[in-house]
Amino acid sequence: MSSERLFEQVRGEIPYSLSHVPISDIREGQRITQCFLVKRKATRSTRTGDPYLELLLADRTGALSARAWSDAAQRYGGEFDEGEFVFVEGRSETYRGNLQLIVESIRRLTTTDRESGPLHGFDPALLVPTSERDIEEMWIALVALAETVDPEPLRQLTLDLLSENAARFKEFPAASSKHHAYLGGLLEHTLEVAEGVSTYAANNPHFGLHRGLAVAGAILHDIGKLIEFDNPVAVTYTPKGQLLGHLLLGRDMAREAAAKLSWPDPRLLDLLEHILISHHGELQYAAAMVPKSSEAIAVYHFDNLSAKLNMVRMHISADNTPGDFTDWEPNFGRRFFKGALRDD
């Protein structure tokens, strides 16, 4: 579902009079009465066997872990699902150095709940993380890059797959969490990787990279996520996604599209498929094969670079720790420098 369709679905249906406090501005000890997007919902048990809800709530500025303990979990657990907008009452607290929300009540926003009337001026776009870059501008840039791919069968294959999957490619995130986990994130990440690979191949001819193969592989490396994922607003995994994963799904998409074209050298398609199934770099990181070509190694490293720098950027943008360094980032196991450098 595109962001526009999603927003129109709920625009004008929110009956609660509230001012939204962005997640990035929430501090310990605040009373919270406002709307969020539910990105994840799971039922857990305490050590004593009491059920509780483990949630990940989101708005445009980030995500916040939340817990609904036994009474609230039993009372409200059936009142909402992942991917829905909810109204939450609770309080913020810090647990083991991390901010979280203790939920006292939570319910989905529906068209039938209109006791106090719709909230005029409320924009559900506040609740959905979205790429800060213009979607159409990124798409035009990606297609233009695909048009530079040689030879002709490889260019046609890349353009065909982009054309056939344009709507989903523009709206899907690149991941359920971690990096580029917002609407338009897959397109943003793919463009970063493809532009990086293209520029590097052009500026370093002594490495002998086949630029067309490397760029096509970069553009298509994550296309399998369009089958692996469901619901771009709050990502869940399809059965195929769970069983096969996006590396093999993307390989199958490329293979099916390639069957319609003529390949003077069939090894070119084999090398493209190799990039798609090896771009995670290591078997321990779910690669189906370690990279065995220069082009596959290039795509792997630019994919990793784009993901890592996005994670750092998101962590720094959400950090409110005083001083030149952020709070601890558990994925990297370090704090990051965020200070401003003087240019004079």
C-alpha positions in Angstrom: 0.0 0.0 0.0 1.5 3.4 -1.0 1.8 6.1 1.6 -0.8 8.2 -0.2 -3.4 5.4 -0.1 -2.5 4.6 3.5 -2.9 8.2 4.6 -6.2 8.6 2.7 -7.5 5.4 4.4 -7.4 7.0 7.9 -7.3 10.8 7.2 -10.1 12.4 9.1 -11.0 9.3 11.1 -9.0 10.1 14.2 -11.3 11.1 17.1 -8.7 12.0 19.7 -7.8 15.6 20.5 -4.0 15.5 20.9 -0.7 17.1 19.9 1.8 14.6 18.6 5.1 14.4 20.5 7.7 13.0 18.0 9.4 9.8 19.2 12.8 11.6 18.9 11.6 14.1 21.5 10.1 11.7 24.1 12.0 11.7 27.4 11.9 9.5 30.5 9.0 10.1 32.8 6.6 11.6 30.2 2.9 10.9 30.2 2.0 9.8 26.6 -1.5 10.0 25.1 -1.2 10.0 21.3 -1.1 7.9 18.1 1.5 5.6 16.8 2.0 3.1 14.0 2.5 -0.5 15.2 5.5 -2.0 13.4 5.8 -5.1 15.5 3.6 -7.0 17.9 4.5 -10.2 19.8 3.1 -12.0 22.9 5.7 -13.0 25.4 5.7 -14.4 28.9 7.4 -13.2 32.0 9.4 -15.6 34.2 6.3 -16.3 36.2 4.3 -17.1 33.1 2.3 -14.0 32.9 1.6 -12.8 29.3 2.7 -9.4 28.1 2.9 -7.6 24.7 6.2 -6.6 23.2 5.7 -3.8 20.7 7.6 -1.6 18.4 5.8 1.7 17.9 6.8 4.2 15.2 6.3 7.6 13.8 8.1 9.6 11.1 11.0 10.3 13.4 11.8 6.8 14.6 10.7 3.8 16.6 10.1 3.1 20.3 10.0 -0.2 22.1 6.9 -0.7 24.3 5.5 -3.2 26.8 1.9 -3.9 27.8 2.0 -5.9 31.0 -0.4 -8.6 32.0 -3.6 -6.7 32.6 -3.2 -4.4 29.7 -2.1 -7.2 27.4 -5.1 -9.3 28.2 -7.5 -6.4 27.9 -6.1 -4.8 24.7 -4.2 -7.6 23.0 -7.0 -8.3 20.5 -7.8 -4.6 19.9 -5.1 -4.0 17.2 -2.7 -5.7 14.7 0.7 -4.9 13.2 0.6 -2.3 10.5 -2.3 -0.4 12.1 -2.5 3.1 13.6 -3.3 3.0 17.3 -4.1 5.4 20.1 -1.9 4.8 23.2 -2.0 5.9 26.8 1.0 5.2 28.9 4.3 6.5 30.3 7.9 6.5 29.2 10.7 5.0 31.3 14.3 3.9 31.0 15.1 0.2 31.3 18.8 -0.9 31.1 19.7 2.4 29.5 17.0 2.3 26.8 13.9 4.3 26.6 10.6 2.4 26.4 6.9 3.0 26.7 4.8 1.2 29.3 1.3 0.9 27.7 -1.7 1.3 29.9 -4.3 1.2 27.0 -4.0 0.8 23.3 -6.6 0.5 20.6 -6.8 0.8 16.8 -8.2 3.8 15.1 -11.4 3.0 13.3 -14.1 4.8 11.3 -16.7 3.8 13.9 -15.0 5.4 16.9 -16.3 9.0 16.5 -17.6 10.0 19.8 -15.7 13.2 19.9 -15.5 13.7 16.1 -12.6 13.6 13.8 -9.5 15.5 14.6 -9.1 18.3 12.0 -5.7 18.9 10.7 -4.1 15.7 12.0 -1.9 14.1 9.3 -1.2 10.4 9.6 1.9 11.0 7.6 3.4 12.0 11.0 3.3 8.3 11.9 4.9 6.7 8.9 8.7 6.8 8.5 9.4 7.8 4.9 12.5 8.5 2.9 13.6 12.1 3.1 14.5 12.0 -0.6 12.0 12.6 -3.4 10.7 9.2 -4.6 10.1 10.2 -8.2 13.5 11.9 -8.5 15.2 8.8 -7.2 13.2 6.6 -9.6 14.1 8.7 -12.6 17.8 8.5 -11.5 17.7 4.7 -11.1 16.0 4.1 -14.5 18.5 6.5 -16.2 21.3 4.4 -14.6 19.8 1.2 -15.9 19.7 2.6 -19.4 23.5 2.9 -19.4 24.0 -0.8 -18.8 25.7 -2.8 -21.6 25.3 -5.2 -23.3 21.7 -4.9 -24.7 20.2 -8.1 -23.1 21.5 -7.1 -19.7 20.1 -3.6 -20.1 16.7 -4.9 -21.3 16.5 -7.4 -18.4 17.2 -4.6 -15.9 14.7 -2.2 -17.4 12.0 -4.9 -17.7 12.3 -5.9 -14.0 12.2 -2.2 -12.9 9.2 -1.5 -15.1 7.2 -4.6 -14.0 7.8 -3.8 -10.3 7.8 0.0 -10.3 5.0 0.6 -7.9 6.3 -1.8 -5.2 9.9 -0.7 -5.7 9.0 2.9 -5.0 7.2 2.2 -1.7 8.9 -0.8 0.0 11.5 -0.4 2.7 14.9 -2.1 2.3 14.5 -3.9 5.6 12.0 -4.5 8.5 14.5 -2.8 10.8 18.1 -1.7 11.0 18.7 0.1 7.7 16.5 2.1 5.3 13.5 0.7 7.2 11.0 3.3 5.9 8.7 3.8 2.9 10.9 4.4 -0.2 13.9 2.8 1.6 14.5 0.1 -0.9 14.7 2.6 -3.8 16.9 4.9 -1.8 19.3 2.1 -0.8 19.4 0.6 -4.3 20.2 3.9 -5.9 23.0 4.5 -3.3 24.5 1.1 -4.1 24.1 1.4 -7.9 25.6 4.9 -8.1 28.5 3.9 -5.9 29.3 0.8 -8.0 28.9 2.7 -11.3 31.2 5.5 -10.2 33.8 3.2 -8.8 33.9 1.0 -11.9 34.2 4.1 -14.2 36.9 5.7 -12.2 39.0 2.6 -11.7 39.3 0.9 -15.0 42.5 -0.9 -13.9 40.5 -3.3 -11.8 38.8 -4.6 -14.9 35.2 -4.5 -13.6 32.5 -5.1 -16.2 30.6 -1.9 -15.5 27.3 -3.1 -17.1 27.3 -6.3 -15.1 28.2 -4.6 -11.8 25.6 -1.9 -12.2 22.8 -4.4 -13.2 23.7 -6.5 -10.2 23.6 -3.5 -8.0 20.2 -2.4 -9.3 18.7 -5.9 -8.9 20.5 -7.1 -5.8 17.6 -6.6 -3.5 14.7 -7.0 -5.9 13.7 -10.3 -4.3 12.5 -8.3 -1.3 9.4 -7.3 -3.3 8.4 -11.0 -2.9 10.1 -11.6 0.5 8.2 -8.8 2.2 4.5 -8.0 2.7 3.0 -4.8 4.0 5.5 -2.0 3.4 4.2 0.1 6.3 4.9 -2.6 8.9 7.0 -5.3 7.2 6.0 -8.9 7.6 7.5 -11.9 5.7 5.6 -13.8 3.1 5.8 -17.6 3.2 8.2 -17.6 0.3 10.2 -14.9 2.1 10.5 -17.1 5.2 11.4 -20.3 3.2 13.6 -18.9 0.4 14.8 -15.4 1.2 15.3 -12.5 -1.1 18.6 -13.6 -2.5 17.1 -16.7 -4.2 13.8 -15.0 -4.9 15.6 -12.2 -6.8 17.7 -14.8 -8.6 14.5 -16.5 -9.8 12.9 -13.2 -10.9 16.0 -12.4 -13.0 16.1 -15.9 -14.4 12.4 -15.8 -15.4 12.8 -12.4 -17.1 16.1 -13.5 -18.8 14.3 -16.5 -20.4 12.5 -14.0 -22.7 15.8 -12.6 -24.1 18.6 -13.9 -26.2 22.0 -14.2 -24.6 25.1 -14.4 -26.9 27.2 -15.4 -23.9 25.1 -17.3 -21.3 27.9 -16.8 -18.7 26.8 -13.2 -18.4 23.5 -14.3 -16.9 25.3 -16.8 -14.6 27.5 -14.0 -13.4 24.5 -11.7 -12.7 22.7 -14.5 -10.8 25.9 -15.0 -8.8 25.9 -11.3 -7.7 22.3 -11.6 -6.5 22.9 -14.8 -4.4 26.3 -13.6 -3.0 25.7 -10.0 -2.1 25.6 -10.7 1.6 29.2 -11.6 1.4 29.6 -14.4 3.9 27.7 -17.7 4.3 27.2 -16.8 8.0 25.2 -13.7 6.9 22.9 -15.8 4.7 24.8 -15.5 1.4 24.0 -18.5 -0.7 27.5 -18.3 -2.1 30.6 -16.2 -1.3 31.4 -13.6 -4.0 33.6 -15.1 -6.7 33.8 -12.2 -9.2 35.1 -8.7 -9.0 31.6 -7.4 -9.7 30.1 -9.5 -6.9 32.7 -8.2 -4.4 32.0 -4.6 -5.5 28.2 -5.0 -5.0 28.7 -6.7 -1.7 30.9 -3.9 -0.3 28.7 -1.0 -1.6 25.6 -2.8 -0.3 27.2 -3.1 3.1 28.5 0.5 3.1 25.1 1.9 2.2 23.4 -0.1 5.0 26.0 0.7 7.6 26.1 4.4 6.9 22.3 4.6 7.0 22.3 2.9 10.4 24.8 5.4 11.7 22.9 8.4 10.2 19.6 7.2 11.8 21.3 6.7 15.2 22.9 10.1 15.2 19.7 11.8 14.0 17.7 10.2 16.9 20.4 10.8 19.6 19.9 13.4 22.3 23.0 12.6 24.4 24.9 15.8 25.3 28.4 16.2 23.9 30.2 15.2 20.7 29.4 11.4 21.0 26.1 9.5 20.8 24.7 7.1 23.2 25.8 3.4 22.8 24.8 1.9 19.5 24.3 -1.9 20.2 24.4 -3.0 16.6 28.0 -1.6 16.2 29.0 -1.9 19.9 30.3 1.7 20.1 29.4 5.3 20.4 29.6 7.6 17.3 31.1 11.0 16.9 28.3 13.5 16.0 30.1 16.8 16.7 30.1 19.6 14.1 33.5 20.3 12.5 34.6 23.9 12.0 35.5 24.7 8.4 37.2 28.1 9.1 
